[in-house]
Each structure stands twice: as structure tokens, then as C-alpha cells.
Amino acid sequence: MFLLPKGNPLAENVPISKLQLPEALEKLKNGKLTGCAMFDFPAADCALVYDEGKLVTAIVHRENKEIKEQAALQALVELMLLASSGTFSVYALSKDITLAVMALAGGQATIDSQEIKLIDFKALLDRIKTEQMTATLKIYTPERAGLIFYRSGATVGFFHDASSAIETSAGEVQQIAGLPGARVDLRVLAENDGFVLDLAGLVDIRSLWEASSGNIFATTPVSSTPVSEPAAIASKITAADLETAIIDLANQYIGKLGRTLAEKELMNIGGASTLTDPDKLQELLAAIEKGSKMLASANKIKEMKEAISNQAAQL
């Protein structure tokens, strides 16, 4: 069960259809939110954790898998475009709870799905206190879930699936711990983790959104002639020419979102000039393939990768 705490509600259950993602995230940044923005889709959930307007953690739960950070933001754009329904909520939280939520969403899994009856619970609580953990302890069954938040080893709040706000009493969470088959997760924020990296600066949400605002499945017709032939020339091509060719190929095979995807992944590997290194080429191809899986068929992605490889061979 994917459970995050509700603090002071700034927006609740806003229909996704009424949301322009870049504008919404810009408001959270400018409003210097400390807390969580939550997206609830029919088949997925997304949480964005903010500290004073900086996006410090992003996570998507989809098909029993977790997608984090930059990849989670990419997935959020896709979900916004593809989902037929969903809601958006924003909750302001205290600094202490926000740190614990960072641990829950992206911290180290110190205990993972352990049956509570097999745990020395007193020893575990003593360890959290002694090691001054900033962490979230999740106690759950298939039907219920509760959270205990810690900051530097001290308990700072409780939350469960029937809560409407952060609670100061452990009563309901203790009841969940007593249910048959209850399990425990402990996620801990590492000492060197902190509010340093602003994910919003790593992914251009506005460019992704605007590139995808049309029909993301619309593609430029691909000639029956192999794509590599028109660009084939007798001499070597420049890195700038190669970068343009790769971006155009991604647009042809995937659509508008493919163009932005290719630009981002080329930047991540250091530009097209690095593609003389076979490992860098494979890194680029793997990243573009991963980002394309919801946008094109496997055959089309395969053809695109071959066409990009053919172009890179001319560098």
C-alpha cells in the first residue's frame, strides 16, 4: 500500500484534467512549499517532496515497481498525458515530517517487508534512538498501513490510512502492528542526504510538457528507404550534424516526446561527440529505449536504435 502523510491541505483532489503540470510545479516552487504534492492515477501514484520550494525527491509507484528522481518526473509527464482520470493534492508539512518522508520515498531500506512477529521491536526502537535515525517506520498488512516518523532518533508524528492529518498518538498504528501477518519496512535517510539537489533543475518539465501537448503518438512518416541513407555521406560527419540527426530520428520514430527525450539523453552523456566511444553509444541507446517504451512499439524502437547506430558510425 502506497501511503504518504496528509498535512495542511493546500489543494485536494483537483482533477488531473484541469492541471497544467508546468504551471502547477512552478507555483509550488514560487510558494516555497515544504511538504508533498501527490498525484493519484488509476494505475499509478506519484509523490513529489519539496523543501522550501526545492524539489528534493520524486517517486512513482506503478505496476509494483518504484521509479525515482529524474525518471519519475519523465514517468509523471507520461502518466499525465495517458491517464483518463486522476487527482492532484498538495499538503504542507513540518520540516521534521518532510525529512522523514524523504526517507520513506528515497531512503535506504534498512528493514524490508519483515514480519513484525520476528522482530525485537524494543531493540529496533532503541536502535533508531541510539543511531539518531531520521527515518520512517511503515507497519502494514494487505488491508491497512501506518507510519511512524523519526527525526534524529526522536518520534515526530504518526499517520495511518484512516488519518486526515499527522497524529501525535501511536494508538491506531499500534493496532495495525497487532494484526495477523503485519510487516515492517524501515527507510532511513543517510547522513549525507539533504536538501542539496533540486530535481526541477535537472529535468525541463515545461519543454517536455509542451513537446507532448499534441498527440504524442503522432509521428512523421518514415520513408520506406532506410533512414540512414539520406544522411549518408562519403566523409565523416560532425558531432553537431550527428546530434541533429539523432534528434530528428527520435522525432520520426517516437513523435514529439521523442525529440525532447533524445535531447535530454544526449546532454546526459556529454553530447554527440562522446559517441565515438561504443560504451557511450550503448548508454544512449539504452536510455532512449527505456524512455520510449510507452510511446512506440518494440519494432519501431528497434528500427530507431539501428538508425541511430548507423548515423553514429559516421562520426
C-alpha positions as CSV (number, residue, x, y, z in Angstrom):
1,M,0.0,0.0,0.0
2,F,1.4,3.4,-1.1
3,L,0.8,5.7,1.8
4,L,2.1,9.3,2.4
5,P,1.0,11.7,5.1
6,K,-1.5,14.5,4.8
7,G,-0.5,17.7,6.4
8,N,-2.1,21.1,6.0
9,P,-4.1,20.8,2.7
10,L,-3.2,23.5,0.1
11,A,-5.1,21.7,-2.7
12,E,-7.1,18.4,-2.5
13,N,-8.4,16.1,-5.2
14,V,-8.0,18.5,-8.1
15,P,-8.9,16.6,-11.3
16,I,-5.8,15.9,-13.4
17,S,-7.7,17.1,-16.4
18,K,-7.7,20.7,-15.0
19,L,-4.0,20.7,-14.3
20,Q,-1.2,22.2,-16.4
21,L,1.8,20.4,-14.9
22,P,4.5,23.1,-15.6
23,E,2.3,25.9,-14.1
24,A,1.4,23.7,-11.1
25,L,5.0,22.9,-10.3
26,E,6.1,26.5,-10.8
27,K,3.5,27.5,-8.2
28,L,4.9,25.0,-5.7
29,K,8.4,26.3,-6.3
30,N,7.5,30.0,-6.0
31,G,5.3,29.3,-3.0
32,K,8.3,27.7,-1.3
33,L,6.4,24.6,-0.4
34,T,7.7,22.3,2.3
35,G,5.7,19.2,2.0
36,C,4.3,16.9,-0.6
37,A,2.5,17.0,-3.9
38,M,0.6,13.8,-4.7
39,F,-0.8,12.5,-8.0
40,D,-3.3,9.7,-7.8
41,F,-3.8,7.8,-11.1
42,P,-6.0,4.8,-11.8
43,A,-2.9,2.5,-12.1
44,A,-0.1,4.5,-10.5
45,D,0.8,7.0,-7.8
46,C,3.4,9.8,-7.8
47,A,4.8,11.9,-4.9
48,L,6.9,14.9,-5.2
49,V,8.6,16.1,-1.9
50,Y,9.6,19.7,-1.6
51,D,11.7,21.7,0.8
52,E,11.2,25.4,0.7
53,G,10.3,25.2,-3.0
54,K,13.1,22.9,-4.0
55,L,12.0,19.5,-5.5
56,V,14.2,17.1,-3.4
57,T,12.5,13.7,-4.0
58,A,10.3,12.3,-6.8
59,I,8.8,8.8,-6.8
60,V,6.3,6.9,-8.9
61,H,4.7,3.6,-7.9
62,R,3.5,1.7,-11.0
63,E,2.9,-2.0,-11.6
64,N,4.5,-2.9,-8.2
65,K,7.7,-1.0,-9.2
66,E,9.3,2.2,-7.9
67,I,10.6,4.8,-10.3
68,K,12.7,7.6,-8.7
69,E,14.1,11.1,-9.3
70,Q,14.5,12.2,-13.0
71,A,13.0,9.0,-14.3
72,A,10.0,9.6,-12.0
73,L,9.4,13.1,-13.5
74,Q,9.6,11.6,-17.0
75,A,7.0,9.0,-16.0
76,L,4.8,11.7,-14.4
77,V,4.6,13.5,-17.7
78,E,3.7,10.3,-19.5
79,L,1.0,9.5,-16.9
80,M,-0.5,12.9,-17.1
81,L,-0.8,12.5,-20.9
82,L,-2.0,9.0,-20.9
83,A,-4.3,8.7,-17.9
84,S,-8.0,9.2,-18.5
85,S,-8.6,10.3,-14.9
86,G,-6.8,11.1,-11.6
87,T,-6.4,13.7,-8.9
88,F,-3.8,16.1,-7.5
89,S,-3.3,17.1,-3.9
90,V,-0.8,19.3,-2.1
91,Y,0.0,19.2,1.6
92,A,2.3,21.4,3.6
93,L,4.3,19.5,6.3
94,S,6.7,20.5,9.0
95,K,10.4,20.3,8.3
96,D,10.8,17.2,10.6
97,I,8.0,15.3,8.9
98,T,9.3,16.3,5.4
99,L,12.7,14.8,6.2
100,A,11.1,11.6,7.4
101,V,9.0,11.5,4.2
102,M,12.2,11.9,2.2
103,A,13.5,8.8,4.0
104,L,10.2,7.0,3.2
105,A,10.3,7.9,-0.5
106,G,14.0,7.6,-1.2
107,G,15.9,6.4,1.8
108,Q,17.9,3.3,2.5
109,A,15.8,0.1,3.1
110,T,17.2,-1.0,6.5
111,I,14.3,-3.4,7.0
112,D,12.3,-4.6,4.1
113,S,9.0,-6.4,4.4
114,Q,9.9,-8.2,7.6
115,E,7.2,-10.0,9.6
116,I,6.7,-8.0,12.8
117,K,6.5,-11.1,15.0
118,L,10.1,-11.9,14.0
119,I,11.4,-8.5,15.1
120,D,12.6,-7.5,18.6
121,F,10.6,-4.3,18.4
122,K,12.0,-2.7,21.5
123,A,15.5,-3.3,20.3
124,L,14.6,-1.7,16.9
125,L,13.2,1.4,18.6
126,D,16.3,1.6,20.8
127,R,18.5,1.4,17.6
128,I,16.6,4.2,15.9
129,K,17.1,6.4,19.0
130,T,20.7,5.4,19.6
131,E,21.8,5.9,16.0
132,Q,19.7,9.1,15.8
133,M,18.0,8.0,12.6
134,T,15.9,10.3,10.5
135,A,13.5,7.6,9.2
136,T,10.0,6.3,8.6
137,L,8.8,3.0,10.0
138,K,6.0,1.6,8.0
139,I,3.8,-1.1,9.6
140,Y,1.3,-2.7,7.3
141,T,-0.9,-5.6,6.2
142,P,-2.6,-6.0,2.7
143,E,-5.5,-4.0,4.1
144,R,-4.0,-1.5,6.5
145,A,-0.9,0.7,6.8
146,G,0.6,3.0,9.4
147,L,3.6,5.3,9.5
148,I,5.9,6.4,12.4
149,F,8.2,9.4,11.6
150,Y,11.5,10.0,13.3
151,R,13.9,13.0,13.2
152,S,17.4,12.4,14.7
153,G,16.1,9.4,16.7
154,A,13.1,11.2,18.2
155,T,9.5,10.4,17.2
156,V,7.9,13.4,15.4
157,G,4.5,12.0,14.3
158,F,2.2,9.2,13.3
159,F,0.0,8.6,10.3
160,H,-2.3,5.8,9.0
161,D,-4.6,5.0,6.2
162,A,-7.6,6.5,8.0
163,S,-5.8,9.7,9.2
164,S,-6.8,13.1,7.9
165,A,-3.7,14.7,9.4
166,I,-0.4,14.0,11.3
167,E,-1.2,12.5,14.7
168,T,0.6,12.6,18.0
169,S,-0.7,9.3,19.3
170,A,0.5,5.8,18.3
171,G,-2.8,4.1,19.2
172,E,-4.0,3.3,15.7
173,V,-0.6,2.4,14.3
174,Q,-0.1,0.0,17.3
175,Q,-3.4,-1.7,16.4
176,I,-2.2,-2.3,12.9
177,A,1.0,-3.8,14.3
178,G,-1.1,-6.3,16.2
179,L,-3.0,-7.5,13.1
180,P,-2.2,-11.0,11.8
181,G,0.6,-11.0,9.2
182,A,1.7,-7.4,9.9
183,R,5.0,-6.5,8.3
184,V,7.6,-3.7,8.8
185,D,9.6,-1.5,6.5
186,L,12.3,0.9,7.8
187,R,13.6,3.6,5.4
188,V,16.4,5.7,6.7
189,L,17.8,9.0,5.3
190,A,21.6,8.8,5.0
191,E,23.6,11.4,6.9
192,N,24.9,12.9,3.7
193,D,21.4,13.1,2.2
194,G,19.9,16.5,2.4
195,F,18.2,19.4,0.6
196,V,21.0,20.0,-1.9
197,L,19.9,18.8,-5.3
198,D,16.8,20.5,-6.9
199,L,15.4,17.9,-9.3
200,A,13.4,20.6,-11.1
201,G,16.7,21.9,-12.4
202,L,17.7,18.6,-14.0
203,V,14.5,18.0,-16.0
204,D,12.9,20.6,-18.1
205,I,9.3,19.8,-17.3
206,R,7.9,22.7,-19.4
207,S,9.8,21.6,-22.5
208,L,8.7,18.0,-22.0
209,W,5.1,19.1,-21.5
210,E,5.0,21.5,-24.4
211,A,6.6,19.0,-26.7
212,S,4.0,16.4,-25.7
213,S,0.9,18.7,-25.6
214,G,-0.2,17.5,-29.0
215,N,-0.7,13.8,-30.0
216,I,2.3,12.1,-28.5
217,F,1.7,9.1,-30.8
218,A,1.8,11.3,-33.9
219,T,4.9,10.6,-35.9
220,T,6.4,11.9,-39.0
221,P,6.0,9.2,-41.7
222,V,9.2,7.2,-42.2
223,S,10.3,6.6,-45.7
224,S,10.5,3.0,-46.9
225,T,14.1,3.8,-47.8
226,P,16.4,3.0,-44.8
227,V,16.5,6.2,-42.7
228,S,20.3,6.2,-42.7
229,E,20.7,6.5,-46.5
230,P,19.5,10.1,-47.0
231,A,22.0,11.4,-44.4
232,A,24.8,9.1,-45.6
233,I,27.8,10.9,-46.9
234,A,31.2,9.8,-48.1
235,S,33.1,11.8,-45.5
236,K,32.8,11.9,-41.7
237,I,30.0,14.0,-40.2
238,T,30.4,16.5,-37.4
239,A,29.2,16.0,-33.8
240,A,26.6,18.8,-34.4
241,D,25.3,17.0,-37.5
242,L,25.1,13.7,-35.6
243,E,23.2,15.3,-32.8
244,T,20.7,16.9,-35.2
245,A,20.3,13.5,-37.0
246,I,19.7,11.6,-33.7
247,I,17.1,14.1,-32.5
248,D,15.3,14.0,-35.9
249,L,15.3,10.2,-35.8
250,A,13.8,10.1,-32.4
251,N,11.1,12.6,-33.6
252,Q,10.4,10.4,-36.7
253,Y,10.1,7.1,-34.8
254,I,8.6,8.2,-31.5
255,G,6.9,11.5,-32.0
256,K,7.2,14.9,-30.3
257,L,8.2,13.5,-26.9
258,G,11.0,11.5,-28.6
259,R,12.7,14.7,-29.7
260,T,12.8,16.0,-26.1
261,L,13.9,12.6,-24.8
262,A,16.8,12.5,-27.3
263,E,17.9,16.0,-26.4
264,K,17.9,15.1,-22.7
265,E,19.8,11.8,-23.1
266,L,22.4,13.4,-25.4
267,M,23.0,16.0,-22.8
268,N,23.3,13.3,-20.1
269,I,26.1,11.5,-21.9
270,G,28.0,14.7,-22.6
271,G,26.9,15.4,-26.2
272,A,27.1,13.6,-29.5
273,S,30.9,14.0,-29.6
274,T,31.2,11.2,-27.0
275,L,29.6,8.7,-29.3
276,T,32.9,7.6,-30.7
277,D,33.1,5.6,-27.5
278,P,31.0,2.4,-28.1
279,D,30.0,2.3,-24.4
280,K,28.6,5.8,-24.6
281,L,26.6,4.9,-27.7
282,Q,25.1,1.9,-25.9
283,E,24.4,4.0,-22.8
284,L,22.5,6.5,-25.1
285,L,20.6,3.7,-26.9
286,A,19.6,2.1,-23.6
287,A,18.4,5.4,-22.1
288,I,16.3,6.3,-25.2
289,E,14.8,2.8,-25.4
290,K,13.8,2.9,-21.7
291,G,12.2,6.3,-22.2
292,S,10.4,5.2,-25.3
293,K,8.6,2.0,-24.1
294,M,5.3,3.7,-23.5
295,L,5.5,5.8,-26.7
296,A,6.2,3.3,-29.5
297,S,6.2,-0.4,-30.4
298,A,9.2,-2.6,-29.8
299,N,9.8,-2.9,-33.5
300,K,9.8,0.8,-34.1
301,I,12.2,1.3,-31.1
302,K,14.5,-1.3,-32.6
303,E,14.5,0.3,-36.0
304,M,15.2,3.7,-34.4
305,K,18.2,2.3,-32.5
306,E,19.6,0.8,-35.6
307,A,19.2,4.0,-37.5
308,I,20.9,6.0,-34.7
309,S,23.8,3.4,-34.7
310,N,24.2,3.8,-38.4
311,Q,24.4,7.6,-38.0
312,A,26.9,7.3,-35.1
313,A,29.2,5.1,-37.2
314,Q,29.8,8.1,-39.5
315,L,31.3,10.2,-36.7
